[in-house]
Amino acid sequence: MSKQTKSESTQKASKTKTTIEAKKASSTPAKTTTTKTNTKSTVTKSSTKPTSTKSKTTPVKPTSKSSTKPTATNSKTTPVKPTSKPDTKPTTTTIKKVVKKKPIGKAEDDGPLEYYLKAGQISIKVKELLREKVKIGTSVLEICEAGEAKIKELGGNWAFPLNISINNIAAHYSAPPEDTLVITEGDIVKVDCGVEINGYVADTAFTVSFGKGHQDLIKASEEATKAAIDLIRPGIITDRIGTEIEDIIRSYDFRPIRELSGHQLDQNILHGPITIPNVKGTKGIKLEEGQAFAIETFATNGTGKLVKGDTRCFIFQLNPIPMGIRLESARKARKLILEKYQYFPFTIRWIANELTIPTAKIALKYLADNMQLKRYPVLSDVKDSLVSQSEHTVYLTGNSRVITTLPNQ
């Protein structure tokens, strides 16, 4: 009560003073009181509100529970995350696919014609070397090894072993290990060279004479090959080419070898299903754009037929028939062949370089006898006859063709 009496007298005395001061005075304590009361009330509220806050926090807990429940629902929506992951995965897969397609597209841009041309350019340089190497007194083994080494040096691969076929031998003579055969005066020498790039082949051959009276025989095969190249186009029938080849060879009073022919080339395929005959009267096949062929003609002053009975064989090709192989040396040889010579012919000499010569001979005979290898025996006309050979590779494009084994193509 004493506090009230003091406040009343104070108010009466200050009535005549300034109202503003009273207002200020009254406003100032009001503010302080409000702050005080606020602080007190907050204190008391905070002291009382713990209960209310507890009661409020209790609903907050459900809220937090409800907030956790959405989390649960978020966990339920977690399956959405795999959905988002697959969404991203297809994207990455598509990117990978695009990356993978680029080399394929590049390979298509580069080939097959570009690969045929690259192989052809190497074969041209190898032939230049071989023309220098093929001389009287030079061993056939030395020539084979020099030509094959040059192919590797220029960045190519062997499409088949280098063939050096002399006199009546028409094809498939590649020097065996420790071969002692040398070129002598009077010989007529066929050099057949094969280069492979990415599975695409340049197959080309020429003939060199070291005797008299061989020039017409060489011209007969060269002119026949040239005439066939001039004729070959998409849409032509193969028997027409065979007729032209035989007519030209016979015009020189020689004979074509009936059993030998040109052949289709394809990736990792040296002898495709379509042949280019060297004689007339064969069943014709229409040729198409994008096909490649080795046009290969043989002229002989012999019978024009291959002589049977020559059992010499230095060239083989894998025939991948699955079967158990008992002989250990044969297993080693077959493993080596699968790793290095899966698609193209190889020679006993190459296998002997990896294994020993006796091991290679025994292993290859065993594999060939058991149908694991195809044999390419030495092919020849009758004794004392002479054979010439000329060969180029062509690729059919549009209404024309490209000769891949000639310069400036």
MARNUZA-561284 format. One record per residue (C-alpha): residue number from 0; residue in one letter; x, y, z. Coordinates in pm, whole numbers, plus 50000, padded with zeros to 5 digits. Example, Ala and Ser with C-alpha at 12.3 -4.5 7.8 and 13.67 -1.06 7.14 Angstrom:
2
ATOM; i; aa; east; north; up
ATOM; 0; A; 51230; 49550; 50780
ATOM; 1; S; 51367; 49894; 50714
//
This chain:
409
ATOM; i; aa; east; north; up
ATOM; 0; M; 50000; 50000; 50000
ATOM; 1; S; 50276; 50249; 50075
ATOM; 2; K; 50384; 50216; 49719
ATOM; 3; Q; 50042; 50324; 49599
ATOM; 4; T; 50037; 50645; 49818
ATOM; 5; K; 50378; 50745; 49687
ATOM; 6; S; 50277; 50698; 49331
ATOM; 7; E; 49956; 50907; 49376
ATOM; 8; S; 50142; 51206; 49535
ATOM; 9; T; 50405; 51182; 49271
ATOM; 10; Q; 50142; 51191; 49001
ATOM; 11; K; 49968; 51497; 49155
ATOM; 12; A; 50293; 51687; 49185
ATOM; 13; S; 50392; 51609; 48835
ATOM; 14; K; 50057; 51696; 48679
ATOM; 15; T; 50153; 52062; 48648
ATOM; 16; K; 50498; 51984; 48527
ATOM; 17; T; 50526; 51852; 48182
ATOM; 18; T; 50294; 51599; 48040
ATOM; 19; I; 50560; 51492; 47804
ATOM; 20; E; 50795; 51412; 48095
ATOM; 21; A; 50520; 51217; 48259
ATOM; 22; K; 50454; 51044; 47929
ATOM; 23; K; 50819; 50987; 47882
ATOM; 24; A; 50852; 50877; 48242
ATOM; 25; S; 50545; 50663; 48212
ATOM; 26; S; 50659; 50529; 47875
ATOM; 27; T; 51009; 50457; 47994
ATOM; 28; P; 50909; 50247; 48293
ATOM; 29; A; 50644; 50091; 48075
ATOM; 30; K; 50912; 49982; 47837
ATOM; 31; T; 51134; 49864; 48114
ATOM; 32; T; 50845; 49698; 48281
ATOM; 33; T; 50744; 49541; 47956
ATOM; 34; T; 51091; 49414; 47910
ATOM; 35; K; 51105; 49315; 48270
ATOM; 36; T; 50764; 49167; 48262
ATOM; 37; N; 50846; 49014; 47933
ATOM; 38; T; 51163; 48872; 48069
ATOM; 39; K; 50984; 48774; 48383
ATOM; 40; S; 50696; 48643; 48189
ATOM; 41; T; 50933; 48466; 47959
ATOM; 42; V; 51110; 48335; 48259
ATOM; 43; T; 50786; 48234; 48416
ATOM; 44; K; 50663; 48125; 48078
ATOM; 45; S; 50982; 47945; 48018
ATOM; 46; S; 50946; 47793; 48357
ATOM; 47; T; 50583; 47721; 48296
ATOM; 48; K; 50632; 47656; 47929
ATOM; 49; P; 50858; 47367; 47986
ATOM; 50; T; 50534; 47197; 48067
ATOM; 51; S; 50360; 47367; 47779
ATOM; 52; T; 50666; 47317; 47566
ATOM; 53; K; 50673; 46961; 47673
ATOM; 54; S; 50314; 46940; 47576
ATOM; 55; K; 50405; 47128; 47261
ATOM; 56; T; 50711; 46921; 47208
ATOM; 57; T; 50499; 46618; 47251
ATOM; 58; P; 50306; 46713; 46941
ATOM; 59; V; 50642; 46803; 46796
ATOM; 60; K; 50746; 46444; 46848
ATOM; 61; P; 50457; 46320; 46643
ATOM; 62; T; 50563; 46591; 46404
ATOM; 63; S; 50913; 46453; 46416
ATOM; 64; K; 50759; 46110; 46390
ATOM; 65; S; 50553; 46237; 46106
ATOM; 66; S; 50875; 46385; 45973
ATOM; 67; T; 51037; 46049; 46023
ATOM; 68; K; 50742; 45885; 45858
ATOM; 69; P; 50803; 46088; 45547
ATOM; 70; T; 51157; 45966; 45588
ATOM; 71; A; 51011; 45619; 45590
ATOM; 72; T; 50812; 45714; 45288
ATOM; 73; N; 51137; 45853; 45155
ATOM; 74; S; 51284; 45513; 45221
ATOM; 75; K; 50986; 45381; 45037
ATOM; 76; T; 51062; 45623; 44764
ATOM; 77; T; 51418; 45490; 44776
ATOM; 78; P; 51312; 45255; 44494
ATOM; 79; V; 51297; 45580; 44301
ATOM; 80; K; 51675; 45596; 44343
ATOM; 81; P; 51724; 45272; 44145
ATOM; 82; T; 51489; 45429; 43896
ATOM; 83; S; 51715; 45731; 43879
ATOM; 84; K; 52017; 45500; 43859
ATOM; 85; P; 51883; 45304; 43564
ATOM; 86; D; 51800; 45643; 43415
ATOM; 87; T; 52164; 45736; 43443
ATOM; 88; K; 52288; 45391; 43342
ATOM; 89; P; 52119; 45391; 43004
ATOM; 90; T; 52277; 45730; 42949
ATOM; 91; T; 52624; 45596; 43024
ATOM; 92; T; 52554; 45286; 42819
ATOM; 93; T; 52450; 45498; 42526
ATOM; 94; I; 52769; 45698; 42561
ATOM; 95; K; 52970; 45376; 42566
ATOM; 96; K; 52788; 45251; 42262
ATOM; 97; V; 52863; 45571; 42079
ATOM; 98; V; 53230; 45540; 42173
ATOM; 99; K; 53237; 45183; 42051
ATOM; 100; K; 53072; 45274; 41725
ATOM; 101; K; 53337; 45531; 41638
ATOM; 102; P; 53616; 45282; 41564
ATOM; 103; I; 53372; 45068; 41368
ATOM; 104; G; 53273; 45369; 41162
ATOM; 105; K; 53639; 45456; 41116
ATOM; 106; A; 53717; 45103; 41009
ATOM; 107; E; 53435; 45126; 40757
ATOM; 108; D; 53575; 45455; 40632
ATOM; 109; D; 53921; 45300; 40605
ATOM; 110; G; 53812; 44972; 40457
ATOM; 111; P; 53781; 44735; 40306
ATOM; 112; L; 53924; 44913; 40000
ATOM; 113; E; 54175; 45112; 40205
ATOM; 114; Y; 54300; 44794; 40370
ATOM; 115; Y; 54330; 44622; 40031
ATOM; 116; L; 54526; 44924; 39906
ATOM; 117; K; 54755; 44931; 40211
ATOM; 118; A; 54831; 44561; 40169
ATOM; 119; G; 54884; 44620; 39797
ATOM; 120; Q; 55130; 44904; 39854
ATOM; 121; I; 55338; 44679; 40079
ATOM; 122; S; 55330; 44400; 39820
ATOM; 123; I; 55459; 44641; 39552
ATOM; 124; K; 55762; 44730; 39766
ATOM; 125; V; 55824; 44365; 39853
ATOM; 126; K; 55818; 44272; 39483
ATOM; 127; E; 56078; 44539; 39414
ATOM; 128; L; 56307; 44374; 39668
ATOM; 129; L; 56234; 44025; 39534
ATOM; 130; R; 56317; 44122; 39175
ATOM; 131; E; 56662; 44219; 39302
ATOM; 132; K; 56696; 43903; 39513
ATOM; 133; V; 56590; 43651; 39248
ATOM; 134; K; 56922; 43582; 39077
ATOM; 135; I; 57123; 43284; 38958
ATOM; 136; G; 57299; 43122; 39250
ATOM; 137; T; 57065; 43262; 39516
ATOM; 138; S; 56903; 43005; 39744
ATOM; 139; V; 56524; 42980; 39749
ATOM; 140; L; 56534; 42975; 40130
ATOM; 141; E; 56717; 43308; 40136
ATOM; 142; I; 56464; 43465; 39898
ATOM; 143; C; 56167; 43339; 40101
ATOM; 144; E; 56308; 43467; 40430
ATOM; 145; A; 56406; 43805; 40281
ATOM; 146; G; 56061; 43863; 40129
ATOM; 147; E; 55873; 43757; 40443
ATOM; 148; A; 56098; 43974; 40662
ATOM; 149; K; 56030; 44274; 40434
ATOM; 150; I; 55654; 44227; 40471
ATOM; 151; K; 55687; 44246; 40850
ATOM; 152; E; 55930; 44540; 40829
ATOM; 153; L; 55674; 44739; 40626
ATOM; 154; G; 55397; 44672; 40877
ATOM; 155; G; 55215; 44391; 40698
ATOM; 156; N; 55136; 44033; 40790
ATOM; 157; W; 55183; 43715; 40591
ATOM; 158; A; 54877; 43609; 40395
ATOM; 159; F; 55065; 43292; 40300
ATOM; 160; P; 55428; 43178; 40280
ATOM; 161; L; 55627; 43325; 39994
ATOM; 162; N; 55616; 43086; 39696
ATOM; 163; I; 55920; 43037; 39471
ATOM; 164; S; 55813; 42786; 39207
ATOM; 165; I; 56070; 42692; 38943
ATOM; 166; N; 56027; 42552; 38589
ATOM; 167; N; 55745; 42292; 38573
ATOM; 168; I; 55635; 42367; 38932
ATOM; 169; A; 55335; 42597; 38910
ATOM; 170; A; 55259; 42677; 39275
ATOM; 171; H; 55296; 42602; 39647
ATOM; 172; Y; 55671; 42565; 39670
ATOM; 173; S; 55787; 42752; 39980
ATOM; 174; A; 56133; 42668; 40107
ATOM; 175; P; 56128; 42407; 40386
ATOM; 176; P; 56378; 42434; 40673
ATOM; 177; E; 56738; 42378; 40559
ATOM; 178; D; 56636; 42389; 40192
ATOM; 179; T; 56938; 42371; 39957
ATOM; 180; L; 56756; 42457; 39631
ATOM; 181; V; 56919; 42743; 39434
ATOM; 182; I; 56827; 42925; 39114
ATOM; 183; T; 57031; 42810; 38816
ATOM; 184; E; 57081; 42927; 38459
ATOM; 185; G; 56791; 42833; 38232
ATOM; 186; D; 56533; 42843; 38512
ATOM; 187; I; 56198; 43017; 38487
ATOM; 188; V; 56099; 43137; 38837
ATOM; 189; K; 55751; 43224; 38964
ATOM; 190; V; 55738; 43452; 39273
ATOM; 191; D; 55401; 43458; 39452
ATOM; 192; C; 55364; 43703; 39740
ATOM; 193; G; 55076; 43756; 39985
ATOM; 194; V; 55032; 44047; 40227
ATOM; 195; E; 54752; 44084; 40480
ATOM; 196; I; 54632; 44398; 40661
ATOM; 197; N; 54342; 44358; 40907
ATOM; 198; G; 54248; 44036; 40727
ATOM; 199; Y; 54239; 44194; 40377
ATOM; 200; V; 54482; 44043; 40130
ATOM; 201; A; 54703; 44157; 39845
ATOM; 202; D; 54787; 43850; 39634
ATOM; 203; T; 55030; 43912; 39350
ATOM; 204; A; 55282; 43717; 39142
ATOM; 205; F; 55537; 43764; 38863
ATOM; 206; T; 55773; 43546; 38657
ATOM; 207; V; 56145; 43593; 38591
ATOM; 208; S; 56338; 43404; 38321
ATOM; 209; F; 56705; 43302; 38330
ATOM; 210; G; 56694; 43115; 37999
ATOM; 211; K; 56631; 43173; 37630
ATOM; 212; G; 56295; 43144; 37460
ATOM; 213; H; 56085; 43210; 37771
ATOM; 214; Q; 55967; 43560; 37685
ATOM; 215; D; 55653; 43456; 37496
ATOM; 216; L; 55556; 43220; 37777
ATOM; 217; I; 55583; 43505; 38028
ATOM; 218; K; 55391; 43740; 37796
ATOM; 219; A; 55111; 43484; 37760
ATOM; 220; S; 55028; 43487; 38131
ATOM; 221; E; 55087; 43862; 38168
ATOM; 222; E; 54860; 43951; 37875
ATOM; 223; A; 54592; 43709; 37993
ATOM; 224; T; 54592; 43869; 38341
ATOM; 225; K; 54579; 44218; 38190
ATOM; 226; A; 54284; 44124; 37966
ATOM; 227; A; 54096; 43974; 38262
ATOM; 228; I; 54155; 44293; 38464
ATOM; 229; D; 54026; 44504; 38174
ATOM; 230; L; 53711; 44293; 38157
ATOM; 231; I; 53625; 44250; 38521
ATOM; 232; R; 53349; 44480; 38650
ATOM; 233; P; 53041; 44448; 38870
ATOM; 234; G; 52781; 44264; 38663
ATOM; 235; I; 53020; 44062; 38447
ATOM; 236; I; 52983; 43683; 38428
ATOM; 237; T; 53294; 43485; 38524
ATOM; 238; D; 53286; 43245; 38225
ATOM; 239; R; 53341; 43541; 37992
ATOM; 240; I; 53664; 43618; 38178
ATOM; 241; G; 53773; 43253; 38157
ATOM; 242; T; 53711; 43249; 37783
ATOM; 243; E; 53924; 43562; 37734
ATOM; 244; I; 54211; 43418; 37944
ATOM; 245; E; 54222; 43089; 37752
ATOM; 246; D; 54198; 43261; 37412
ATOM; 247; I; 54493; 43487; 37486
ATOM; 248; I; 54715; 43209; 37625
ATOM; 249; R; 54638; 42984; 37329
ATOM; 250; S; 54710; 43271; 37090
ATOM; 251; Y; 55073; 43237; 37207
ATOM; 252; D; 55056; 42859; 37139
ATOM; 253; F; 55053; 42770; 37508
ATOM; 254; R; 54790; 42617; 37734
ATOM; 255; P; 54625; 42745; 38053
ATOM; 256; I; 54635; 42514; 38356
ATOM; 257; R; 54277; 42403; 38395
ATOM; 258; E; 54282; 42317; 38768
ATOM; 259; L; 54429; 42652; 38873
ATOM; 260; S; 54223; 42967; 38881
ATOM; 261; G; 54181; 43311; 39028
ATOM; 262; H; 53985; 43332; 39350
ATOM; 263; Q; 53766; 43557; 39559
ATOM; 264; L; 53918; 43737; 39857
ATOM; 265; D; 53747; 43856; 40172
ATOM; 266; Q; 53841; 43948; 40526
ATOM; 267; N; 54039; 43657; 40675
ATOM; 268; I; 53958; 43450; 40364
ATOM; 269; L; 54224; 43377; 40105
ATOM; 270; H; 54016; 43149; 39883
ATOM; 271; G; 53652; 43254; 39869
ATOM; 272; P; 53368; 43061; 39706
ATOM; 273; I; 53382; 43241; 39369
ATOM; 274; T; 53662; 43150; 39129
ATOM; 275; I; 53788; 43327; 38816
ATOM; 276; P; 53849; 43041; 38570
ATOM; 277; N; 54147; 43025; 38336
ATOM; 278; V; 53951; 42824; 38079
ATOM; 279; K; 53625; 42857; 37887
ATOM; 280; G; 53315; 42643; 37933
ATOM; 281; T; 53273; 42689; 38307
ATOM; 282; K; 52949; 42781; 38483
ATOM; 283; G; 52941; 43159; 38510
ATOM; 284; I; 52869; 43367; 38820
ATOM; 285; K; 52772; 43733; 38812
ATOM; 286; L; 53012; 43954; 39006
ATOM; 287; E; 52907; 44239; 39235
ATOM; 288; E; 53037; 44569; 39362
ATOM; 289; G; 53246; 44543; 39681
ATOM; 290; Q; 53396; 44204; 39595
ATOM; 291; A; 53771; 44147; 39568
ATOM; 292; F; 53952; 43893; 39351
ATOM; 293; A; 54299; 43762; 39281
ATOM; 294; I; 54321; 43728; 38903
ATOM; 295; E; 54583; 43458; 38861
ATOM; 296; T; 54676; 43306; 38525
ATOM; 297; F; 54917; 43024; 38439
ATOM; 298; A; 55054; 42946; 38095
ATOM; 299; T; 55242; 42624; 38019
ATOM; 300; N; 55412; 42451; 37729
ATOM; 301; G; 55318; 42121; 37895
ATOM; 302; T; 54984; 41940; 37916
ATOM; 303; G; 54789; 42210; 38102
ATOM; 304; K; 54699; 41955; 38370
ATOM; 305; L; 54845; 41913; 38715
ATOM; 306; V; 55049; 41600; 38771
ATOM; 307; K; 54934; 41388; 39064
ATOM; 308; G; 55176; 41203; 39284
ATOM; 309; D; 55397; 41487; 39409
ATOM; 310; T; 55370; 41423; 39782
ATOM; 311; R; 55589; 41714; 39886
ATOM; 312; C; 55397; 41955; 40107
ATOM; 313; F; 55543; 42257; 40284
ATOM; 314; I; 55227; 42469; 40327
ATOM; 315; F; 54930; 42397; 40555
ATOM; 316; Q; 54618; 42569; 40682
ATOM; 317; L; 54424; 42515; 41003
ATOM; 318; N; 54111; 42305; 40977
ATOM; 319; P; 53956; 42363; 41322
ATOM; 320; I; 53772; 42034; 41374
ATOM; 321; P; 53744; 41972; 41750
ATOM; 322; M; 53908; 41651; 41858
ATOM; 323; G; 54141; 41519; 42125
ATOM; 324; I; 54510; 41526; 42034
ATOM; 325; R; 54725; 41267; 42205
ATOM; 326; L; 55066; 41364; 42070
ATOM; 327; E; 55221; 41635; 42287
ATOM; 328; S; 55422; 41793; 42004
ATOM; 329; A; 55103; 41812; 41797
ATOM; 330; R; 54922; 41986; 42085
ATOM; 331; K; 55202; 42244; 42105
ATOM; 332; A; 55198; 42298; 41731
ATOM; 333; R; 54820; 42335; 41720
ATOM; 334; K; 54827; 42588; 42004
ATOM; 335; L; 55089; 42789; 41816
ATOM; 336; I; 54886; 42775; 41494
ATOM; 337; L; 54570; 42892; 41672
ATOM; 338; E; 54758; 43187; 41822
ATOM; 339; K; 54945; 43304; 41511
ATOM; 340; Y; 54806; 43142; 41194
ATOM; 341; Q; 54438; 43095; 41260
ATOM; 342; Y; 54305; 43222; 40927
ATOM; 343; F; 54581; 43198; 40669
ATOM; 344; P; 54818; 42930; 40537
ATOM; 345; F; 55157; 42883; 40701
ATOM; 346; T; 55472; 42689; 40629
ATOM; 347; I; 55653; 42417; 40820
ATOM; 348; R; 55948; 42659; 40835
ATOM; 349; W; 55754; 42903; 41057
ATOM; 350; I; 55655; 42629; 41300
ATOM; 351; A; 56011; 42493; 41305
ATOM; 352; N; 56134; 42840; 41407
ATOM; 353; E; 55917; 42815; 41720
ATOM; 354; L; 55969; 42443; 41784
ATOM; 355; T; 56248; 42222; 41652
ATOM; 356; I; 56256; 42101; 41291
ATOM; 357; P; 56191; 41731; 41378
ATOM; 358; T; 55912; 41831; 41618
ATOM; 359; A; 55749; 42053; 41356
ATOM; 360; K; 55761; 41781; 41089
ATOM; 361; I; 55614; 41513; 41316
ATOM; 362; A; 55349; 41744; 41461
ATOM; 363; L; 55224; 41879; 41127
ATOM; 364; K; 55208; 41535; 40971
ATOM; 365; Y; 55010; 41408; 41268
ATOM; 366; L; 54768; 41704; 41254
ATOM; 367; A; 54721; 41674; 40877
ATOM; 368; D; 54664; 41298; 40898
ATOM; 369; N; 54397; 41364; 41161
ATOM; 370; M; 54217; 41630; 40949
ATOM; 371; Q; 54332; 41915; 41172
ATOM; 372; L; 54524; 42074; 40886
ATOM; 373; K; 54457; 42120; 40516
ATOM; 374; R; 54753; 42035; 40294
ATOM; 375; Y; 54871; 42256; 40005
ATOM; 376; P; 55096; 42013; 39814
ATOM; 377; V; 55343; 42126; 39550
ATOM; 378; L; 55158; 42163; 39216
ATOM; 379; S; 55334; 42098; 38885
ATOM; 380; D; 55288; 42012; 38519
ATOM; 381; V; 55477; 41727; 38354
ATOM; 382; K; 55853; 41697; 38390
ATOM; 383; D; 56065; 41922; 38166
ATOM; 384; S; 55770; 42152; 38097
ATOM; 385; L; 55778; 42523; 38185
ATOM; 386; V; 55508; 42729; 38355
ATOM; 387; S; 55469; 43108; 38385
ATOM; 388; Q; 55242; 43294; 38629
ATOM; 389; S; 55101; 43647; 38652
ATOM; 390; E; 54869; 43775; 38923
ATOM; 391; H; 54711; 44095; 39057
ATOM; 392; T; 54440; 44176; 39311
ATOM; 393; V; 54136; 44383; 39209
ATOM; 394; Y; 53851; 44538; 39406
ATOM; 395; L; 53519; 44599; 39232
ATOM; 396; T; 53372; 44944; 39289
ATOM; 397; G; 53085; 45121; 39110
ATOM; 398; N; 53110; 45036; 38740
ATOM; 399; S; 53486; 44988; 38758
ATOM; 400; R; 53764; 44820; 38956
ATOM; 401; V; 54082; 44917; 39143
ATOM; 402; I; 54402; 44718; 39093
ATOM; 403; T; 54542; 44721; 39445
ATOM; 404; T; 54878; 44561; 39358
ATOM; 405; L; 54981; 44817; 39096
ATOM; 406; P; 55130; 45160; 39178
ATOM; 407; N; 54924; 45483; 39162
ATOM; 408; Q; 54587; 45319; 39226
//
